Amino acid sequence: MEKFVLSSVFMASLLAVSSTPVEGSRYKVVGSPEPIVAAPGDDVILSCQVEPKLNVEGLTVEWSDPDLKPDPRDRLKRVDFVHLYRHYKEDPNMQLEAYRGRTMLFKDGLKHGNISLKIFSVSEEDGGRYRCLIPKLGGQTQSSIISLVIDSAKTRTTKTPLGLIIPRSSKESGKLQDRGKPQDRGKPQDRDHQKWLVPVVVVSVFLVLGFGLYKFCVSKKKSEVPPI
């Protein structure tokens, strides 16, 4: 009876262990399904996420070029990474020279499974496919491919000729078109000048008339005085 109880407990424990999912088996790496389009000189983010959310601070995160072939002279067939994170820090020792100092992960996001890569000041040479991979995730989907397209046409802009102002709205356009009309020139300063000009002219006329009248009266009196 005792042996039967022990064997029953052992079998139940075995079934319980076998029915428990292996750590990481339900997680998967999901990247941006649509190509990411950027202009030369832009800073871009290659979106990649572990779903459901998982703290991956203690795991290795690899960003690589899936189309890059290993050096045939290397017996270990090693390929440098676009970005490598391991042992709780970024490792530039195995990073491609072209990306050194230009890439970063969001370290606070690693706690929530965010393994997106930011690349600063992209150029046409950065266009292509990128793979984000967590080797020890344990799930069926440990990696994802993201495409980056560099569109040089995005940098084309219509330059404004010197001396030409392009209005940003119809109201501004109307203001510019009305400039130069005689009735609008000098507003409101001309109105102030007109206010002062009328009194000055009137006073000047009275002064001239008064001085003329005075000279007339003086000359008339002289003519009326009889000679001695």
C-alpha positions, 0 to 999 in steps of 0.5 A, a space after each residue: 500500500 505504501 509503495 502504491 501511494 509513493 508511485 502515485 505521488 511520483 506519477 502525479 509529479 511527473 505529469 505536472 512537470 511535463 504539462 508545465 510549459 518550458 520557459 520562453 516557449 510562448 515568447 516570440 520576437 516581432 519586428 515591424 512588418 512594414 519597411 521603414 522609410 527615411 531620408 539621408 541624415 535622419 535618425 531612425 528606429 527599427 522597431 522590434 519587440 518580444 511578445 508577450 512582454 518579457 524582461 530581457 535585460 539579462 539576455 543577449 540581443 543581437 542586431 545583424 545584417 542577414 545578407 552579410 557573408 562571413 570572411 572566408 579567411 575566418 575559420 570560425 565563420 564569424 560575422 560582426 554585428 550591427 549592434 550587440 548587447 550581452 552581459 547587461 551592457 552593449 559590446 562594441 568589440 564585435 560591432 561593424 565599424 560603420 555602426 560604431 557610435 551610431 546605434 543604441 538600444 532603449 535600456 529602460 525598454 528592455 525590462 518590457 521586451 523592447 529591443 528596438 534599435 536606434 540608428 543615428 544619421 542614416 545614409 544610403 549605405 544603411 539601407 537594407 535588411 536587419 535581423 533582431 535576434 535573442 538566441 536564448 529566448 527559447 521560443 519558436 520565433 527568436 528573430 525577426 527581419 526589418 527592412 530599412 529604405 533610404 529615400 534620397 528624394 525626401 531631401 529634395 526641397 524647393 528653394 526660395 529665390 533671393 528676395 522672394 517671399 512665399 506667403 504661408 496662407 491666403 491672408 498673408 498672400 492678400 497682405 503681400 498683394 496689397 503692399 504698394 497700393 497708393 492708399 495703403 502706403 505709409 499707414 498709420 504714419 501719414 495720417 499723423 503727419 496729416 493731422 499736424 500739417 493742416 494746423 501748421 498751414 492755417 497758422 502760416 496763412 494767418 501770419 502771412 496775411 497779418 504781416 501783409 495787413 500790418 505793412 499795408 496799414 503802416 504805409 497808409 499812415 505814412 502817406 496820410 501825414 502832411 509834409 512839414 
